[in-house]
């Protein structure tokens, strides 16, 4: 699973999404929930052109600990791959998955995982706006 639970500059395409889902799949799991965080064109009423994500060198290690903690807390299988670097509107910035015997638990675990990643993994984003201004988020 470590090859999937990592921070990367690679494009998070459908193959990456399938790999993250495969990392959490198990015969006893009837639900696999996957979240794809996509760069949107608007933030707080301002038009966004792109995002530049920066990742701390320890970001993958922190991500792995976060995934382990959420798995231990929920008793479920979880995995995630965030992307850093320059991303355009429409690009996928995060793929996160959770599996469970039933959908409710899988949805809850996936949501918890995403919130923990946003709060704990040292990745910061600089939003570029159409008016030429920029703004750091998550510092």
Phi and psi in degrees as a GROMACS rama.xvg file:
@    title "Ramachandran Plot"
@    xaxis  label "Phi"
@    yaxis  label "Psi"
@TYPE xy
-59.3846  -28.543  UNK-2
-69.9017  -18.3929  UNK-3
-97.3806  -41.7037  UNK-4
-82.7631  87.4853  UNK-5
-158.134  158.763  UNK-6
-95.3023  135.637  UNK-7
-142.202  159.55  UNK-8
-97.2861  -4.43729  UNK-9
-69.5796  150.373  UNK-10
-61.6804  134.3  UNK-11
-92.4242  84.3614  UNK-12
-93.4584  -171.947  UNK-13
-61.7446  -33.1781  UNK-14
-64.0136  -39.3748  UNK-15
-66.2019  -43.1203  UNK-16
-58.2756  -43.2187  UNK-17
-65.397  -37.4312  UNK-18
-66.5409  -39.9065  UNK-19
-65.57  -43.5913  UNK-20
-63.1018  -41.3993  UNK-21
-63.1573  -31.7626  UNK-22
-67.3269  -23.9915  UNK-23
-106.026  -10.4277  UNK-24
-67.1224  145.056  UNK-25
-156.279  149.681  UNK-26
-56.767  -29.8556  UNK-27
-83.9391  -3.20798  UNK-28
-98.155  115.335  UNK-29
-91.9726  -3.91333  UNK-30
-135.263  129.001  UNK-31
-124.884  117.129  UNK-32
-107.878  130.059  UNK-33
-124.082  133.234  UNK-34
-111.269  132.237  UNK-35
-117.991  115.415  UNK-36
-84.7809  121.898  UNK-37
-116.693  139.202  UNK-38
-64.1855  123.1  UNK-39
-101.217  163.52  UNK-40
-88.5141  -0.81033  UNK-41
-142.095  138.701  UNK-42
-142.905  114.131  UNK-43
61.369  32.3982  UNK-44
85.0032  2.49151  UNK-45
-106.592  140.233  UNK-46
-77.8745  125.656  UNK-47
-101.733  136.121  UNK-48
-99.2294  -34.6466  UNK-49
-167.775  170.905  UNK-50
-128.643  144.386  UNK-51
-118.301  113.524  UNK-52
-96.4458  136.048  UNK-53
-115.425  139.833  UNK-54
-123.176  135.219  UNK-55
-65.6768  147.913  UNK-56
-56.4202  -24.8573  UNK-57
-92.3395  8.8538  UNK-58
-59.1582  -40.1706  UNK-59
-64.8375  -42.9332  UNK-60
-62.3383  -41.0358  UNK-61
-66.6224  -42.4328  UNK-62
-58.3678  -44.9467  UNK-63
-61.6733  -40.1566  UNK-64
-65.8858  -40.0482  UNK-65
-62.5141  -45.7682  UNK-66
-61.9233  -42.813  UNK-67
-62.2197  -41.1794  UNK-68
-66.5731  -44.1548  UNK-69
-65.4265  -40.0643  UNK-70
-62.374  -42.874  UNK-71
-66.7556  -41.1531  UNK-72
-67.3707  -39.1836  UNK-73
-95.8035  -20.4739  UNK-74
75.4768  16.8977  UNK-75
-117.659  168.56  UNK-76
-91.5193  128.209  UNK-77
-137.151  154.21  UNK-78
-157.977  155.729  UNK-79
-156.939  152.024  UNK-80
-136.41  106.483  UNK-81
-89.9111  155.216  UNK-82
-112.689  146.058  UNK-83
-127.8  169.651  UNK-84
110.006  -160.88  UNK-85
-87.8102  123.963  UNK-86
-124.94  138.352  UNK-87
-95.4444  164.358  UNK-88
-54.9976  131.179  UNK-89
97.4399  -16.8447  UNK-90
-72.5971  148.094  UNK-91
-84.9132  126.595  UNK-92
-100.896  -20.9345  UNK-93
-154.35  135.416  UNK-94
-120.463  124.766  UNK-95
-134.297  138.656  UNK-96
-136.21  153.393  UNK-97
-143.768  147.048  UNK-98
-128.515  152.788  UNK-99
-158.984  172.496  UNK-100
-65.7812  -29.6154  UNK-101
-138.17  156.183  UNK-102
-63.648  -39.6441  UNK-103
-57.1161  -48.1372  UNK-104
-65.311  -38.1345  UNK-105
-65.6967  -44.0365  UNK-106
-60.7233  -45.5859  UNK-107
-63.7157  -41.9086  UNK-108
-66.8485  -40.3351  UNK-109
-65.0549  -42.2823  UNK-110
-62.952  -44.5773  UNK-111
-60.3471  -43.6087  UNK-112
-59.5831  -47.339  UNK-113
-61.9987  -44.4302  UNK-114
-62.2289  -41.1121  UNK-115
-67.174  -39.4852  UNK-116
-60.5396  -47.7366  UNK-117
-61.3928  -36.2721  UNK-118
-83.8894  -30.3632  UNK-119
-115.51  -28.9454  UNK-120
-79.917  127.285  UNK-121
-76.0743  78.9254  UNK-122
-128.922  131.957  UNK-123
-123.954  149.604  UNK-124
-124.072  144.465  UNK-125
-113.149  115.738  UNK-126
-85.8928  133.748  UNK-127
-104.683  127.659  UNK-128
-105.433  158.59  UNK-129
-65.0621  -22.0335  UNK-130
-82.547  3.88426  UNK-131
92.7389  -11.8026  UNK-132
-81.6731  163.642  UNK-133
-139.83  163.843  UNK-134
-151.071  129.549  UNK-135
-82.733  139.346  UNK-136
-127.242  136.365  UNK-137
90.8851  13.3195  UNK-138
